[in-house]
Amino acid sequence: MMSRPWVLVCLLLLIVFTSQFEWKQQYGNELEASPNTSQKQRYISDREESVKEKIILSQEKNIQKLNELVRSLREQLVQCRGESEVVNGTVTPLTELLTELERHPILED
């Protein structure tokens, strides 16, 4: 039979080897988790960029619609002024009405 010190040395060696094995497994799992975390962050970043682009496109469409409405309202205003002047007896040439319409800038994209 083994003496007591030899049993203690064997147990100590067994503990050291198993703890190193467990440490290597835990360290390996942490290294494997890092690429997954990086991929998740990249995916989230890509999704945020996609949402921002969609918002910008939506805003640009809204701006275009508003510009068209402003242009239409200005044309109606010029037409109403022209009709008002005809009713009052003064006729403004069409070129002057168009010049007045073009004088007011429209917001562009």
C-alpha positions in Angstrom: 0.0 0.0 0.0 1.1 3.6 -0.7 2.2 5.8 2.1 0.1 8.7 3.1 2.4 11.4 1.6 2.4 9.7 -1.8 -1.4 9.7 -1.8 -1.5 13.4 -1.0 1.0 14.1 -3.8 -1.1 12.1 -6.3 -4.2 13.9 -5.2 -2.5 17.2 -5.5 -1.3 16.4 -9.0 -4.8 15.2 -10.0 -6.2 18.5 -8.8 -3.6 20.6 -10.6 -4.2 18.8 -13.9 -8.0 18.9 -13.7 -8.0 22.6 -12.8 -5.8 23.4 -15.8 -8.1 21.4 -18.0 -11.1 23.3 -16.7 -9.3 26.6 -17.1 -8.5 25.9 -20.7 -12.1 25.0 -21.4 -13.4 28.2 -19.9 -10.8 30.3 -21.6 -11.6 28.7 -24.9 -15.3 29.3 -24.4 -14.6 33.0 -23.8 -12.6 33.2 -27.0 -15.4 31.6 -28.9 -17.9 34.0 -27.4 -16.0 37.1 -28.5 -16.5 36.5 -32.3 -20.3 35.9 -31.7 -20.5 39.1 -29.7 -18.7 41.0 -32.5 -21.0 39.5 -35.1 -24.1 40.5 -33.1 -22.8 44.0 -32.7 -22.1 44.2 -36.4 -25.5 42.9 -37.2 -27.1 45.5 -34.8 -25.0 48.2 -36.4 -26.1 47.2 -39.9 -29.8 47.1 -38.9 -29.5 50.6 -37.4 -27.9 51.9 -40.6 -30.7 50.3 -42.6 -33.4 51.9 -40.5 -31.6 55.3 -40.7 -31.5 55.0 -44.5 -35.2 54.2 -44.6 -36.0 57.2 -42.5 -34.0 59.5 -44.7 -35.7 58.2 -47.8 -39.1 58.6 -46.3 -38.2 62.2 -45.3 -36.9 63.0 -48.8 -40.2 61.7 -50.3 -42.2 63.9 -47.9 -40.0 66.9 -48.8 -40.7 66.2 -52.5 -44.4 66.0 -51.9 -44.4 69.3 -49.9 -42.4 71.0 -52.7 -45.0 69.9 -55.2 -47.8 71.2 -53.0 -46.0 74.5 -52.5 -45.5 74.8 -56.3 -49.2 74.0 -56.9 -50.4 76.5 -54.3 -48.1 79.2 -55.8 -49.5 78.6 -59.2 -53.0 78.8 -57.8 -52.2 82.0 -56.1 -50.8 83.6 -59.2 -53.8 82.4 -61.1 -56.1 83.9 -58.5 -54.2 87.2 -58.6 -54.5 87.2 -62.4 -58.2 86.6 -62.3 -58.6 89.3 -59.6 -56.8 91.8 -61.8 -58.9 90.8 -64.8 -62.1 91.4 -62.8 -60.7 94.7 -61.6 -60.0 95.8 -65.1 -56.2 95.5 -65.1 -54.7 92.7 -67.1 -51.2 91.5 -66.2 -49.3 89.7 -68.9 -48.7 86.0 -68.3 -44.9 86.5 -68.4 -45.1 88.8 -65.4 -47.1 86.2 -63.5 -44.6 83.5 -64.3 -41.8 85.8 -63.3 -43.4 86.4 -60.0 -43.9 82.7 -59.5 -40.3 82.0 -60.2 -39.1 84.7 -57.9 -40.1 82.8 -54.8 -37.6 80.0 -54.2 -38.8 76.5 -53.5 -36.9 74.3 -51.0 -34.9 71.6 -52.8 -33.6 68.3 -51.4 
